[in-house]
């Protein structure tokens, strides 16, 4: 009953129209120097022109590397070439509303809801004529990966997800979490307001720096890391997509009607049946690390969980070797099937 009533509540709410350097240790500087992921390619889906980086053999097993917010494809600057050298065809797309990924039509709903993120993955596979792939991601990208793996398991040969099962349970949207965690989610509430949307438009890099510092207290990110990621915030739909994502998850904005059936399925918290490797950064300042048991019921296939020392929220950029190992491990879990 609660789930149905909260889902109906979407119709009630309308969409609302100087940080110190990270004091982390100098010995955690893996992301400080890397090559840019170039050149960028483009492909059209029904709604988007998706910009993506590709590396590796054309006929290799496919891995999609999915970035979070407020990050960009360079979270995988070390991961992507490492997997390509292992023989994988690696595809790293920009999220909708981020960087060079654009909407094809002016009248398309600028949705940031989780169903949209998941279905974008499926449409990307369709556009590239890829039957199935390993989905690997964190934050927004990890959520999209979980959604796609749960709703379209036939397209997913394995899942790597930071913070385990990240499909939002919107029936619990108004249930508070401990205050110490709520404090880290300040931007959820900020973006409900016109003031927050204006700040995101005017100062996206400053907001990202605050979030990075909180999310990854031991990551010694550089100004170059931040400047590179900030390029992805220059997109005419960036503010609309990001603010809608947080307004929708708190039931302060309706979803795109085209994804309504998917969102109803997600209210049921669908289980993930494909092989999965889940990761928690021990130093994650946003989501405290777990031993995986609290999310175990959501995984019905083979699943392995690891805690990663020295990693915060942006795990693939902070500890790329651990993320590469997770992709290789999930491929191993699926042996006996064509990955």
Secondary structure, DSSP 4 states (H G I P E B T S, - for coil): -HHHHHHHGGGTPPPP---PPP---TT--TTSS------EEEEE-SSEEEEEEEES-TTSPEEEEE--TT--GGGGTTHHHHHHHTT-EEEEEPPTTSTT-EES-TTS-----HHHHHHHHHHHHHHTT---EEEEE-HHHHHHHHHHHHH-GGGEEEEEEETS-----GGGTTS---HHHHGGGHHHHHTTSHHHHHHHHH-HHHHHHHHHHHHBTT----HHHHHHHHGGG--TTHHHHHHHHHHHHTTSSPPPGGGHHHHHHHHT---B-S-EEEEEETTBSSS----SGGGGGGB-S-EEEEEETT--SSHHHHSHHHHHHHHHHHHHHTTTS--
